[in-house]
Amino acid sequence: MLPIALSLLETMPGGAILCDARGDLLGINGTCRRMFRVRAREVVGKPVTGLCPDSQWQAIVRTGLPSGAGRVTVNGEQVVRIELPVFADGRVVAVLAHFFSKDAGILREVLPRLPGFEGQSSAEKSVSRTVPDPEVVLIGGARYTLDDIRSASRSMREVKGLAARAARTDMPVLIQGEQGTEVTPLAHAIHAASSRSHKELVSVHCHTPSDAVLAADLFGPPGFAPSPNGLRGKLLDADGGTLYLQDVGEMPLAVQSRLIRVMQAGEVEYAGNGGRTKVNIRVIAGYDQDLAVRVAAGEFREDLYYRLNVIRIDVPPLRARPEDIRILAEHRLAELNRVYADRGWHKHLGAEALELLLRYSWPGNTAELEAVLERAYAMSDGDELHSGHLPQALQQIGRAPSDAVGHKTLDEIVAEVERGVIVQALKSTGQNKSRTARLLGLPRSSFYEKLTRYGLLGKDD
C-alpha cells in the first residue's frame, strides 16, 4: 500500500508529503520540495516535524480522523494544509499532508485517489466523510468549545465561567497553566464563543529557532508589501479575528517590541519599507509558567505583560482537582470506543484502575492522563481496563499500604487525595497560603473552602 501511495505523490496537484505511522517522512513531491526549499535526501527518513512542527500526525494515527484544513506559512508563503489518514487492513499506516494555495475544491479531486479511500469498511468511510468542507473550515478555526472542556470540579467551573465572560469582550486574555492542562482548548473556546468566531483564530508558536523566524511569521518577510494575493504575515490573517500566542513567554524581546505597537496603535508596521496596515485583532496568550517571573528576570517586557494580562485565567493542575479525573477518563474512553466501534470494542475502566488514577499526582496533567488511557486501551484484550494495563508508576501506588481503600466510596477517595495534595503543597511553601493557592492554580475563595473542609485552617486564619 505505501509504495502505491508514494507513487501518487508526484501526480498530486499542490505539495504533498507522506509519513509513516511513526512520524518518519517517507516521501515528498517536487512541488513540496520547492515550497520548503529542501532536497529529498535531506528530509526523507527524518521526523516529519522537522518540516511541519505542528503536524497532527500522532492524533491522526491514533484516531483515524483527518485534521481540519488550516492556513500555515511556508517560507513566507501562506498555504492551506490538510492532513489525511491512509488506511490498510483497517488501520492507519501513513499520514498524507497536502499543501495547496487557492483552489479549496482541489480536495475533491485528491480524496478519491487516496490509497484505501475506496473499499474501506463502513466505519472507515464514515471517518473519511468527516473531512471538513474547506470552504467552511478556513473560517474560524477553533477546535474546541467550552462544552468540550469536561470538568466536575468547582475550580474548573470557575475557570470556564471566567472564559465565558472573557468571550463577551474583545479584551486581551492571558491563560496560564502547567504543561498538559487545558490552556490551548480554553483559548480556542474563548474564540468560538466570541463575536469573532466567524473570523480566523490564528495560532503562533512563540518558541522558534530565531527572532527572524518568528518576526517573519507574524509580520511577513522583511521589506515585503502586503497585498490581497501576496505574502502576508499572521497578524494580517488574524485581522478581524483572534491571534493566539502559544508559549508567549518565549517570545524574543525584539519581537515583543514590535507587538507592542500592534496592541497600542492597532497597526502592523513592516520592517524595511516603512509600510503600515491597520488591523483589528483580539489577542489571547498562553504560557505554562508564571509570566511575571519572566518579567522579573528581564526576559519579558513589563509593558507587554500588562497589556496581555487584562483578563487572566489560571488553569489549575489536575492534581488539584482529582474530582475531574473520572469524568476526563470516561470521556476519553468514550471517544476511543467510537473510533473503534467497527471492531466491536466497548471498553471501560475497572474500579481498581480508577482508584490508581485518582491517587496519582499527574505531573503531565490532562495530556498525561489521556496518554495513559490510550496505552491501556491498546494493551487490553477484554472490555475492562485494569491496573495491569497501567504504567509501572501507577501500579506502584497500588502496592503501597492501603487504608482499607476497598471500603471507601469514590468521594472519600477523592477527598483523601485532594487533602494530601494540599498538605504537601503547604509544606513546600512553608505554610504560605497565598503561595500555595497560586501553586495549585486555585482561586483564593476555593482554596480557603478546601482548607475549611479538610480542617487545615489554623487559629490565626
C-alpha positions in Angstrom: 0.0 0.0 0.0 2.8 2.5 0.9 4.7 2.1 -2.4 1.4 2.9 -4.2 0.9 5.9 -2.0 4.5 7.1 -2.7 4.0 6.7 -6.5 1.0 9.0 -6.3 2.8 11.9 -4.6 4.2 13.3 -7.9 0.9 13.1 -9.6 -0.9 15.2 -7.0 -1.6 18.9 -7.7 0.0 21.1 -5.0 2.6 20.0 -2.4 2.3 16.6 -0.8 4.4 14.7 1.8 3.8 11.2 3.3 5.0 10.0 6.7 4.6 6.6 8.2 2.8 5.7 11.5 6.0 6.5 13.4 6.1 10.0 12.0 9.1 9.4 9.8 9.0 11.1 6.3 8.6 8.6 3.5 8.4 10.9 0.5 7.9 14.5 -0.7 6.9 15.6 -4.1 8.6 18.2 -6.3 6.1 20.9 -5.5 6.6 20.5 -1.8 10.4 20.3 -2.2 10.4 23.7 -3.9 7.9 25.0 -1.4 10.1 24.1 1.6 13.4 24.6 -0.4 14.8 21.2 0.5 16.2 18.2 -1.3 14.5 14.8 -0.7 17.7 13.3 0.7 17.8 16.0 3.4 14.4 15.2 4.8 13.3 11.6 3.8 13.7 9.2 6.8 13.7 12.0 9.3 10.8 13.1 11.6 8.0 14.9 9.7 8.0 17.5 12.5 11.3 18.8 11.1 9.3 20.2 8.2 5.9 20.7 10.0 6.5 21.3 13.7 2.7 21.5 14.3 1.8 18.4 12.3 -1.2 16.4 13.8 0.2 13.0 12.6 0.1 11.4 16.0 -3.6 12.3 16.6 -4.4 11.1 13.1 -2.7 7.7 13.6 -4.4 7.3 16.9 -7.9 8.2 15.9 -8.1 7.7 12.1 -9.6 11.2 11.8 -8.2 13.8 9.4 -7.1 17.2 10.6 -9.1 20.3 9.7 -7.8 22.4 6.9 -5.9 25.4 8.1 -3.5 28.1 6.9 0.2 27.7 7.5 3.2 29.8 6.5 6.0 28.1 4.5 9.0 30.3 3.8 6.8 33.4 3.9 4.0 32.0 1.7 0.5 31.4 3.0 -0.8 28.0 2.0 -3.6 25.7 3.2 -2.7 22.3 4.7 -4.9 19.3 5.4 -3.6 16.0 6.8 -5.3 12.8 6.0 -5.0 9.2 7.2 -4.0 6.4 4.7 -5.6 3.0 5.6 -4.5 -0.5 5.0 -6.2 -3.6 6.5 -8.4 -1.5 8.7 -5.6 0.6 10.3 -3.8 3.8 9.7 -0.4 3.1 8.1 0.5 6.6 7.0 -0.4 10.2 7.0 -0.6 12.4 3.9 -0.1 16.1 4.3 -1.4 18.1 1.3 -0.5 21.8 0.7 -2.4 24.0 -1.8 -2.8 27.7 -2.4 -6.2 28.9 -3.7 -8.4 26.2 -5.0 -10.1 24.7 -2.0 -12.1 22.4 -4.3 -8.8 20.6 -5.1 -9.6 18.3 -2.1 -12.5 16.8 -4.1 -10.0 15.7 -6.7 -7.5 14.3 -4.3 -9.7 12.3 -1.9 -10.8 9.7 -4.4 -7.2 9.0 -5.4 -6.0 8.3 -1.9 -4.9 4.6 -1.3 -7.6 2.9 0.8 -10.2 5.5 0.2 -12.2 3.1 -1.9 -13.2 -0.3 -0.5 -12.9 0.8 3.2 -15.1 -0.6 5.9 -18.2 1.3 6.8 -16.5 2.8 9.8 -13.6 4.0 7.8 -15.9 5.5 5.2 -17.6 7.4 8.0 -14.2 8.7 9.1 -13.4 9.8 5.5 -16.7 11.7 5.3 -15.6 13.7 8.3 -13.1 15.6 6.2 -14.4 19.1 6.6 -15.6 21.3 3.8 -12.6 23.5 3.1 -14.9 26.4 2.4 -16.1 26.2 6.0 -13.0 25.2 8.0 -11.0 28.2 6.7 -13.4 30.4 8.6 -12.9 30.4 12.4 -10.6 27.6 13.0 -11.4 26.9 16.7 -11.2 23.2 17.5 -12.8 23.4 21.0 -15.8 25.0 22.7 -16.4 25.4 26.4 -18.6 22.3 26.3 -15.6 20.3 25.1 -13.7 21.0 28.3 -15.0 18.4 30.7 -14.9 19.1 34.4 -16.6 18.3 37.7 -14.5 20.4 40.0 -15.6 23.8 41.3 -12.2 25.3 40.3 -12.6 24.4 36.6 -16.2 25.6 36.6 -14.9 28.9 37.8 -12.3 28.9 35.0 -14.9 28.1 32.4 -17.2 30.8 33.8 -14.3 33.3 33.6 -13.6 32.2 30.0 -17.3 32.7 29.1 -17.2 36.2 30.5 -14.0 36.9 28.6 -15.6 35.8 25.4 -18.1 38.6 25.7 -15.4 41.2 25.2 -12.5 41.9 22.8 -10.0 42.4 25.7 -6.7 40.6 25.8 -6.6 37.3 27.8 -3.6 35.7 29.5 -4.1 32.0 30.2 -1.6 30.3 32.4 -1.3 26.6 33.4 1.2 23.8 33.6 2.1 21.8 30.5 -0.7 19.4 29.7 -3.5 21.5 31.2 -6.3 22.9 29.1 -4.6 26.2 28.2 -5.0 25.8 24.4 -8.5 24.4 24.5 -9.6 27.4 26.5 -8.0 29.8 24.0 -10.0 28.1 21.2 -13.2 28.0 23.3 -13.0 31.8 24.0 -12.7 32.5 20.3 -15.5 30.1 19.5 -17.8 31.8 22.0 -16.9 35.3 20.9 -18.4 37.7 18.3 -15.2 37.0 16.3 -16.0 33.3 15.8 -16.8 33.8 12.1 -13.3 35.1 11.6 -9.9 33.4 11.9 -8.3 32.0 15.0 -4.6 32.3 14.1 -2.1 30.4 16.3 1.5 31.4 16.6 4.2 29.3 18.4 6.5 31.8 20.1 9.2 29.3 20.8 11.1 29.5 17.5 14.8 28.9 16.4 15.4 32.7 16.0 14.0 36.2 16.3 13.8 36.5 12.5 11.7 33.3 12.1 9.0 34.5 14.5 9.1 38.1 13.1 8.6 36.8 9.6 5.8 34.5 10.7 4.0 37.4 12.4 4.8 40.4 10.2 5.9 38.8 6.9 9.4 38.7 5.4 11.4 42.0 5.7 10.7 44.5 3.0 7.6 43.0 1.5 4.5 45.0 0.7 1.3 43.2 1.7 -1.4 42.7 -0.9 -4.5 40.6 -1.1 -2.8 37.9 -3.2 0.7 38.4 -2.0 2.7 37.5 1.1 1.0 38.0 4.4 2.1 37.6 8.0 -0.2 36.0 10.5 -1.1 39.4 12.0 -2.9 40.2 8.8 -4.5 36.8 8.7 -5.9 37.5 12.2 -7.4 40.8 11.2 -11.0 40.9 12.5 -10.3 37.6 14.4 -8.1 36.3 17.2 -4.4 35.9 17.5 -3.4 33.1 19.9 0.2 33.4 21.1 1.3 30.0 22.4 4.3 29.9 24.8 4.2 33.7 24.8 6.9 33.8 27.5 9.4 32.5 24.9 8.8 35.4 22.5 12.2 37.2 21.8 12.4 40.8 23.2 12.9 42.3 19.7 9.6 40.8 18.5 7.9 41.9 21.8 8.8 45.5 20.9 7.1 45.2 17.5 4.0 43.5 19.0 3.6 46.4 21.5 2.9 48.8 18.6 0.2 46.4 17.2 -1.6 46.4 20.6 -1.1 50.1 21.2 -1.9 51.5 17.8 -3.8 48.7 16.1 -1.5 48.7 13.1 1.2 46.4 11.7 4.5 48.1 10.7 6.6 46.4 8.1 10.4 46.3 8.5 12.4 47.6 5.6 9.8 49.7 3.8 8.0 51.7 6.5 4.6 50.5 5.4 1.8 50.2 7.9 -1.6 48.5 7.8 -4.5 48.9 10.3 -5.6 45.7 12.0 -8.4 44.8 14.4 -7.1 41.8 16.4 -8.1 40.3 19.7 -5.0 38.7 21.4 -5.1 35.6 23.6 -1.7 34.5 25.1 -0.9 31.2 26.7 2.0 30.1 28.9 2.9 27.1 31.0 4.7 29.2 33.7 4.1 32.4 35.6 4.8 35.1 33.1 5.5 37.5 35.9 8.7 35.6 36.7 10.0 36.2 33.2 9.2 39.9 33.6 11.1 40.0 36.9 14.1 38.3 35.2 14.1 40.9 32.5 13.2 38.3 29.8 9.7 39.7 29.1 8.7 43.3 28.6 6.7 44.7 31.6 4.6 46.9 29.4 3.6 44.0 27.1 2.9 41.9 30.2 0.4 44.4 31.5 -1.3 44.7 28.0 -1.7 40.9 27.9 -2.7 40.5 31.5 -6.1 42.3 31.2 -8.2 39.2 31.8 -6.1 36.4 33.5 -7.2 32.8 33.7 -5.1 30.4 35.8 -5.8 26.7 34.9 -5.4 24.5 38.0 -3.2 21.4 37.6 -5.0 18.1 37.5 -3.6 17.1 40.9 -5.5 20.0 42.5 -8.8 18.8 41.1 -8.9 15.0 41.4 -12.7 15.0 41.0 -12.1 15.8 37.3 -10.1 12.6 36.7 -13.0 10.3 36.4 -15.1 12.5 34.0 -12.0 13.1 31.9 -11.1 9.4 31.8 -14.7 8.3 30.9 -14.9 10.9 28.2 -11.6 9.8 26.6 -12.6 6.2 26.7 -16.0 7.0 25.1 -14.1 8.8 22.3 -11.9 5.7 21.7 -14.9 3.4 21.8 -16.5 5.5 19.0 -13.3 5.4 16.9 -13.0 1.6 17.2 -16.7 0.8 17.2 -16.3 -1.2 13.9 -14.1 -3.7 15.8 -16.8 -4.3 18.4 -14.7 -2.6 21.2 -16.5 -1.1 24.1 -14.0 -0.8 26.9 -14.5 0.7 30.4 -12.3 1.5 33.4 -12.2 -1.0 36.2 -12.6 0.1 39.8 -9.1 -0.8 40.8 -7.6 1.1 37.8 -9.8 4.1 38.6 -8.5 4.1 42.2 -4.9 4.3 40.9 -5.8 7.1 38.6 -7.3 9.1 41.4 -4.3 8.6 43.7 -1.6 9.5 41.1 -0.2 13.1 41.1 -0.3 13.6 37.2 2.7 15.8 36.6 1.8 15.8 32.9 -1.8 16.8 33.8 -4.7 16.1 31.3 -2.3 15.3 28.4 -0.6 12.6 30.5 -4.0 11.1 31.7 -5.1 10.8 28.0 -1.8 9.1 27.0 -2.1 6.6 29.9 -5.6 5.8 28.9 -4.8 5.3 25.3 -1.9 3.0 26.1 -4.2 1.0 28.5 -6.9 0.8 25.8 -4.4 -0.6 23.3 -2.9 -3.1 25.7 -6.2 -4.6 27.0 -7.7 -7.6 25.3 -11.0 -7.6 27.2 -13.6 -5.0 27.9 -12.2 -3.8 31.2 -9.0 -1.8 31.7 -7.5 -3.0 35.0 -4.4 -2.0 36.9 -2.1 -4.3 35.0 -2.7 -2.2 31.9 -1.4 1.0 33.6 2.2 2.1 33.6 4.5 1.0 36.4 4.5 4.4 38.1 0.8 4.0 38.7 0.9 0.3 39.6 3.5 1.1 42.4 0.8 3.2 44.1 -1.3 0.1 44.4 1.5 -1.7 46.2 1.7 0.9 48.9 0.0 0.2 52.2 -3.7 0.9 51.8 -6.0 2.2 54.5 -8.9 -0.2 53.7 -9.4 1.6 50.4 -11.8 -1.1 49.3 -14.3 0.1 51.9 -14.2 3.7 50.8 -16.6 5.5 48.5 -15.3 7.3 45.4 -16.0 10.7 47.1 -13.9 9.6 50.1 -11.0 8.5 47.9 -11.1 11.9 46.0 -11.2 13.8 49.3 -8.3 11.8 50.7 -6.2 12.5 47.6 -7.1 16.2 47.5 -6.3 16.7 51.2 -2.9 15.0 50.7 -2.1 17.2 47.8 -2.9 20.4 49.7 -0.9 19.3 52.8 2.2 18.6 50.6 1.8 21.9 48.8 1.5 23.8 52.1 4.8 22.1 53.3 6.6 23.1 50.1 5.6 26.8 50.6 6.4 26.9 54.3 2.6 27.1 55.1 2.3 30.3 53.0 -1.4 30.0 51.9 -1.3 32.7 49.2 1.7 31.0 47.5 0.1 27.6 48.0 -3.1 28.7 46.2 -1.1 30.1 43.3 1.0 26.8 43.2 -2.2 24.8 42.9 -3.8 27.2 40.5 -6.8 27.7 42.7 -8.8 30.9 43.3 -8.4 32.2 46.8 -12.0 31.6 47.7 -12.0 28.0 46.5 -8.7 27.3 48.3 -10.0 28.5 51.6 -13.1 26.5 51.2 -11.0 23.4 50.8 -8.9 24.3 53.9 -12.0 24.6 55.9 -13.5 21.3 54.6 -10.3 19.4 55.4 -9.6 21.0 58.8 -6.4 22.7 57.6 -7.1 26.2 58.7 -5.1 27.4 61.7 -6.2 29.6 64.6 -4.8 32.7 63.0 -6.5 32.2 59.6 
